[in-house]
Amino acid sequence: VGARCERKEFHIAHERMATGAAPGLLFSLARLYPPREQQGAVVVAAPRGERHEVGALMVAMLAALRGFAVVYMGADVPENEIAYVAEVRIAELVLLSVINLSRAEVRQVARSLSAVVPAATRIIMGGAASISVEGTRVEQLPGLADLDVLLRSIAP
């Protein structure tokens, strides 16, 4: 929908209606998949500065489908808050969606999260703006199919 808006095929109203309906639909679908007892927790967020959350919602849905206990934090979440929840929930993964952040912003988020997220927690970033950031613990995955492979490899 966003790409069609950029090409002027859709109005902003179309984009707002689609992104307004998506969270309710995805949350309803995620509830169909209760977490498996043996699965760990995952924290899903769109980090500070990222206001688009549909990608994060899709990631949360996929993690729920694979049996993880999902803590969905939404959009524009500061790194210290993501780290806090990851620590409190003893999260196995932090999954980040970045769509519109600049490369400099993605680098800053990756550096910050690498410093504050517990060492035992893997940090995975995906989305149109995701890049590999050397010197950080953040792993980049190009798409949802790649994330699904990773989640299946972790899930018993």
Summary of the structure (lengths in Angstrom):
residues: 156
radius of gyration: 15.2
end to end distance: 35.2
largest distance: 46.9
contacts: 498
relative contact order: 0.15
helix: 46%
strand: 19%
